[in-house]
Amino acid sequence: MKPFSFALTLLAAASLPAFAASPAANDYPSQPIRVIVPFGAGGGTDIITRIVTDRLADDLGQSLVIENRAGGNTIIGANATAKAAPDGYTLLATLDMTMTILPAVYRSLPFDPSQDFEPVSLLARVPALFVANPNVPANDLKELIEYSKANPGKLNYASAVLYGQLLGEQMKSLTGMSYTYVPYKSSPEAMSALASGTVDFMMLDIATGLGFIKEGRVKPLAITSPERSPQLPDVPTVGELGYPELDMSVWYAMFAPRGTPRPVIDTLNAGIGRVLAEPDIQQRLTQLGHDAAPSTPEELAEMVKADTAKWTQAARDGNVQLD
């Protein structure tokens, strides 16, 4: 090879990494971004995602198109994201259960939550509530546990989500209470059963339960957060009642397929941080009972790791396993 040609080859080869990184670092996003939500339209995850992405579109200068891919306990939507090109133009906005509960309870999954996704940012947190039918002879969670111990097997516990099932199993293990688990296909169906007296108590997010509580159709027993909620200031925390181990919050977060360039992740993370810092966005989330909760990708990764360990133990304690 001639020296001049060899020099050109070296120059071209040296320029390739910089050229390849340029679109991710400087030109992203240059087209609309698809955001897969593994739940139906109008649900909590869908609403929170739209609040954030509508403003994020303005921040990034590109539209973010929501694609609802419900089904299979979020597996369908998550798998579609995991198999997408890692270019920043397909993202997943989901509940923590996708990354933390699915690997704890399923024998096998079509994707690996710990290996097939890049954490982008936490979006919001929402505490859970233990609520009961008004006829249940207990005014808080401690009284419910005492009643259950005195009347083993008499109470019925409803749930339509893996969260509720596992939290109930954790409560059994920690308190020694006894109940019959009644599964439902949807949260509205479970709430209707609770309000009618078909079942005795359940766990749900504060956003879902707030209306039922204000109407007097169900009564709150405890909230699973470190502090009382401004929306329900008279409801004690699980810690106040002596059960700090039940302290938990449901969280929403955004992920990208594994291999998405770090400059793209950083662009999205910074944009989400700016959106969640806006007072009107915070107010809208607060009105829904949620807290804006931006994070770094590393902080989100640590949350996934810690919560996966917690739910794995809960699944073992309750012998909860799905095919």
FIKOLNU-838013 format. One record per residue: x, y, z of N, C-alpha, C in turn. Coordinates in steps of 0.05 Angstrom, whole numbers, plus 5000, padded with zeros to 4 digits. Atoms other than C-alpha are relative to their C-alpha. Example, Ala and Ser with C-alpha at 12.3 -4.5 7.8 and 13.67 -1.06 7.14 Angstrom:
% FIKOLNU-838013
501849765000524649105156501850245000498449764999527349795143498550225014
% end
This chain:
% FIKOLNU-838013
501749765000500050005000501850255000498449765001502750694983499750165026500149854975504451145042497650195002502249805000499251665021497449865004502550154997493751145014499749895028500150104973495650835080499350215020500649774982495351515114497050064998502849945004488451625084498349795015501550224987486150945110499950045030499849954972488651105179498250235009501649764994485251785177497149935000502850085002478651475155499249835024500750184978478950935208499850155026500049854975480551425263497650185002502349825000474751865242497449855005502550154998469551305245498750025027501449984975468251295320498850275006501149734995467352045323497650054983502349975018462652025263497749845010502150174990458751455293498750115025501149904975457951795360498650274996501149735004456052465329497050015001502949985000448652315315498949965028501150054973447552035385500550245018499249784982451252605419498850264992500749735009449153195377497350024986502449985017443253025331497549875012502350134988438752625378498350195016501550175018432952625372499550154973500549885027432152745297497449894988502550105010425552375290498249935024501750074977419452195333500949765015499250224982420551735392497549845008502250174992416151145406500449925029499950074972414551035480497949785005501850224995411550355495499150005029501250024973406850325555498749735001501150275000405349605574497349975015502750004988398349785600498150144981502049875017391950015568499850305004500449714999390250735554498250085023501749904978387451125613500749905027499150104974390850725668502150185012498149834986395651015719502650044985497549975014401950865680499850164975500549855025399051135616499750305006500449724993396851785650502650135008497449884991403551905685501950034977498249985023407351755621499350234982500849795018403252235580500550285012499449744987404052795631502950074996497149955003411652725627500750034970499150005028412352575552498950244984501149775014407753135529501950245003498249774995412453645561502949934991497350085009418753245544500250044970499949955028416853295471500750294994499349725003417254055477502950055007497249964992423854005513502049894979498150125019427053545461499650094972500649915028423753855400499249784981501050225016420953195376497649885014502450124988414252845387500849735012499850274987413852245434497349874997502550135007408551765410499649765018500650224981405351315462498849774985501150255011404050595441499349825023501050174978399750205490500149714991499750295006401849465489499449845025500850134975397849165545500049704998500250295000397848435566502349865013497950174989401647895602501650125023498649884977403248285665502350174991498149815013407148795622502149854983498050155015411148235588499950074970500249955029408548385518501350274992498849745007410449125518503050005006497250014993417049005554501649844980498650165020419048465505500450144974499849855025417548905446502250215002497949804996422149435475502749875000497550144998427648945491501149924973499150095027427748705419500350234980499849775018427649405389502950094996497449905005433649745359500950195022499149844978437950075413501050284990499249755011437950755380498750245013501349784985433751165429497350074989502649935011427551165386497849815008502050174987423950615424500749995030499650004971423150695500497749855013502050134984419250345554499450175025500949864975415250715608498249815015501450224987412850225660500150035030499850034971411650055732502549845008497750154991417249765774499649704998500450295001413949085772501349864976498850125024416548965702502949915005497250064995423748985726500649855026499450114974423048735797498349775008501850224992416948285806500049774980500050215021416947915739502249805004497950204996423747605750499849855026500350144974421747425821497949784999502350194999415447035803499949824975500250165025416246775731502349814998497950205005420046135717501850084977498549915023422146415650498650244987501049765014421347065611501350014973498849975026422647235538502250214999497949804998427447775561501249995028498849994974432147895619499950285010500349724990430148515659502750125009497449894991437248585687502050034978498050005021440748505621499150144974501049915026436248745564499150295000500949724999434849465586502150185012498349784989438550115600498250185017501649814984435650515659500350284989499849725009433951225637499450195024500649834976430451565696497549905014502550034985425351475750498250234993501949795007419051875736498450095024501749934977414551845797499749775019500650204979412851485861497150045010502649974988406151335892499849795022500250204978404951005960497549834996502350185001400250425968498350035025501849994977394250386014498949725006501650234992391249816053497250125006502749914996383749916050498149775005501850214993377849526076497150084994502849955002370449456067499150135026500949864975366849926117499049825022501150184980363749326152502149845015497950154986370349016172500650135027499649884972371349106248502950075006497349904996378049456243500250284988499849725009379750196237502850074990497349965011387150116220501249734995498850255007391949586197500749835025499350154975394149396268497549855010502550134991386849256287499249774982500650215019385948856224501649755005498250224994391948426240499149855025500950124975389448306311497449854995502650145006382448126284500649744985499350245016385547646234501149785017498850204982389547296288497949875018502250114983383347216331498049844984501950135018379346976271501449894976498450105022384146566228498449904977501350095025381946476156497450134994502749885004375746906163500150224979499849785019378247496122500749914972499450035028378547526047501650244990498249795011384147916012499949994970500349985029383148155941502450134987497949875015388348335889499649944970500050045029388648425814502750034988497249965010396148555809501949845017497950154986402448185828500950155025499349844977404148765875498449925024501850054977398148645918500349725011499750284992399047895919502649975017497550034986406347945940500150165026500149854976405248495990498349865021501750154982399748086021501649765012498450224990404447486026502250105019498049894982409747926057498850075027501449934975404648166108499449755016500450254986402847456125502549915015497450104989410147276136500950175024499049824979411547896179498250015024501949964978405247906221498749755011501350244991402647196225497050004996502950005005395747396201499249794980501150215018391346926162497750114984502249915017386747056103499849824976500350145025384046756039500450194977499349835023386947045976498049964977502050015022381847225921501150164977499049855023384747405853497850124983501849875019381247885805501550084975498749945026382548045732500850294998499449715002382548805742499650145026500349854975383249315797497250115004502849914996376349625783498149775009501750234992373248925790500549945030499350064972376948815856498850225018501149784984374849505881497049985003502950034998367649375865499249775020500550224981367948715903500550095029499449904974371049065962497850195010502149814992365949625963497349875006502550154996360249125959500049815023499850184977362848706016500649714992499350275009364648095974502749915011497450054987371748146000500550215022499749844976374448466063502150224997497949805002380948836046501849954976498150035022386148965993502050235001498049805003392149385974499650134972500149875025391849915920501650265001498649754999395350555899498150225008501649784989393051205930498350144978501549865021390951495863497449854993502450165006386050925851498050015023501850024977383350915922498850255010500849744988382551655936497050054996502949945005375651725903498249825017501650184984372851105937500050075029499849924972375351346004498350245006501549764996372352035997497049964999502850065003365751735977499049825023500750174978365951286039499449714993500650285010365550645998502049805011498050164987371950376029501350175022498649854979375950566091503049944999497150055001383450666092501049905027498950124975387450266143502950095005497249924997394650476130501150084973498649925024399150796079502949905001497450135000405650456058502250204992497949805007410151076058501250105027498749914975414951386109498450225014501549784988410351986120497149994991502949995008402852106118499650164975500549865026399852336053498450265005501649754998397353056046497149964991502850065008391252756011498449865021501350164980389752306070501550045027498349944976392852646132499249845025500950154977388752226181500749704999499350285003391251556154502849955009497350054990397151276193501749844981498150155016403350996161500449725012499550274989405250266168502150015022498049974979411250496208498950095026501349904975406950866258498649775014501550234989402950226268501749775008498250214990409149816282500949814978499250185022410349506213501650144979498449855020415849906179501049834977499150175022417749296138498150004976501949995022411449406097500150274985499649745013413850096077500949964971499350035029413850126000498550214984501349835019412150565942500149874972500050075028410150385872501450214985498749795016414650735822499849954970500150005029414450905749502750094989497449925010420650945706500249954970499550035029423350975635502549854995497750175008428050475603500350004970499450025028431350385536501249724995498850265005433749755501503050005006497250024994440649505522501750074975498249925022446149815480499450274990500649725008442850495472502350175008497649844994448650995469499650175025500249844976450151345534499350294995500949725005449552045503497050024996502950005003442451865484498649985027501150034972440951625555500250265015499549754986443952265582498150224991501949795011439752705535497249965011502750064990433352355556499950065031500049964971435252365630499950295008499949724994436853105630497350134993502649895007430353265593497849935020502050094980426152855642500450165026499449854976429653205700498950284998501049735003427853885672496950005001503050015001420553675660499049965029501050064973419753395731500650225020499549774983422554035760498150224996501949785006417054455730497749995020502049994979412054675784497349894991502650095008405854535742499949704996499950295002408153825727499949885027500050104973409453705800497250025012502749964989402553985817498149794988501750195013399153535766500449725012499450264988402652925795499049985029500949994973401053135866496949965002502950025000393653195849499149714995500650285005393952465827501149825023498950154978397252265893502849904996497350095007404152185861502050225007497849814996410852505875501949984976497950005021415552725819502649905012497750134988421852315828502249954979497850045020427452435777502449865013497750144989433752015785502149994978497950075020440351855751499549724991500350285008440651215711501249805020498850184980445250925764498349975025501950024978440351085820497749814994502250175009434850745781500949715000498950275001439250135770500249885028499850104972440550075845497249945012502750054991433050125859499049744989500950255013431649565810501349765015498650224987436949125843498949955028500950034973434549255914497149895001502850094999427149165899499649724989500150275010428348535859500649805022499350174977431648225920497749985020502349994981425748445964497749824990502350155010420448155918500649714996499250285002424347515906499549865026500550124974424147385980497149975006502950024995416747545984498749784984501050215017415347075926500649725012499350264987419146515962498349955025501650034976415546646027497249914994502750075007408846595993499749784980500150215021410746045944498550094975501349895023408546495887501849964976498450055024411046245820498149964976501750015024408146325750501649894976498850115024409545985683500250214979
% end
